[in-house]
């Protein structure tokens, strides 16, 4: 890690149950941070964060909880690396974390301020009178969208990135904006946000005077001269000491100029780290082609430490977020793909572990890992090894899935297996990529990517949509090149009738149809902005699935093994076993406890079985 670096802090909406608990379990400085902030506000903030306390999502409590977690994690970062950031930025509420981290505001004052700020913002407008919505369109700043919004009587609340604006205003004005935008920009995604008031708009001006009084109480303890290292949401540039308090007051009703903040921070030319419960800001930076390293858990910090250690140069660490349950016949969403509720900062923000419906966050370090994943045509293959590889196991993504779903597998596989996790485009830090929407295109791109890596013996694993992909890629491989084994799970046999084309439904019907299968936890299903964030990737994966057409052709003759969940409501046992009609090399069918998401629920049993079967086809001529 560089001696000079930039830290950014996400705002409200990044919260998740359990945030900060791992830092407090391992580092006294984190526990002390939570104790200090808790004393200041008279609430046990760690308990609210660590337990399933509904107050975590009430603005008055959310704001001090998020700020405290971010400062705790930042203090651990400083303690472990012995160096402090030289520049700071934060989105809305995150600006206060940046000011505390920079030493402008004391933590106790910061916690009290943001609790007061949250309470004032919550009661500024009668509930239901206002509304907010996210607008998503590539190059949105150059499209004239802001002018159309203003003509409808609404306001831009957040300039989040080159692809995303958030608008705010009276409910009727937001509805009018939706109509005109649909007419003028049919490709624009309009995402209503579940918020109780029109934050960062003129409707908030009525609370500014009262909040200014609270800021004035803190003024004797503020070190305004240090604010020159912190960007202002109000101006988009670095703070000036003489206007810090004034601009914090104005920030409540003014738009968050985050794109300008990012450009100001990029001028520093230093590495960037996002410290917070989740990492939405890294996606915004990605639209400017600027990488940001996430620090949301102790595992992220440990990975950073190992990458910085001279004895482990060239090694890397990976972390996996807990995954959420499966969707109809296609696989499951990972919680890293989900978003937290959008409230005063009104960003559409990814949430790494908001929903505790899978095993706890798993993180690990692996020795030598390919430093740069292989990419072609937007498809990415993350290669991870722990020894001299004798065989490659390609893991194909399920609907909505990202590479993080498979990265924990590395520690459970034999050292001689190189894990090759395939990730579809427009995921994680590659949101600007064009998604794949046709199954034939996916197979074509995958073949081009996989063929150069068939210089070693290899096997395929696929779950749900990934099972179909693994099967069809195996069928299309050139003569003389074939997997040593094919592992398929959680998928209806390809020649059986397919379900209806859900991908063609409007957003609200699509979300409702997906939710009908019971695979989406209530916390996500009942939060429209969370589903809205995930809809683009999920819809493109359903389009791939809907595009699939089985055609009689030569089938892979390699040994094949099927896996299913005993309680899988999406794939009946008879539908799974029908694969034997198109797999002449089928050797076994194993049903594991659990539903469609058995690959996480029964990870140890599944990987144990796969490891045994890989050992049976391991090439003896290649030394481990």
Secondary structure, 3 states (H helix, E strand, C coil): CCCCEEEEECCCCCCCCCCCHHHHHHCHHHHHHHHHHHHHHCCCHHHHHHCCCHHHHCHHHHHHHHHHHHHHHHHHHHHHHCCCCCEEEECCHHHHHHHHHCCCCCHHHHHHHHHHHHHHHHHCCCCCCEEEEEEECCCHHHCCHHHHHHHCCCEEEEEEECCEEEEEEEHHHHHHHHHHHHHHCCCCEEEEECCCCCCCCHHHHHHHHHHHHHHHHHHHHCCHHHHHHEECCCCCCECCHHHHHHHHHHHCCCCECHHHHHHHHHCCCCEEEEECCCCHHHHHHHCCCCCCEEECCHHHHHHHHHHHCHHHCCCEEEEECCEEEEECCCEEEEHHHEECCCCCCCCCCEECCCCCCCCCCEEEEECCECCCCEEECCEEEEEECCCCCCEEEEEECCCCCCCHHHHHHHHHCCCCEEEEEEECCCCCCCCCCCCCCCHHHHHHHHHHHHHCCCCCEEEEEEECHHHHHHHHHHHHCCCCCCCCEEEEECCCCCCCCCCCCHHHCCHHHHHHHHHCCCCCCHHHHCCHHHHHHHHHHHHHHHHHHHHCCCCCCCCCCCEEEEEEECCCCCCCHHHHHHHHHCCCCEEEEEEECCCCCHHHHCHHHHHHHHHHHHHHCCCCCCCC
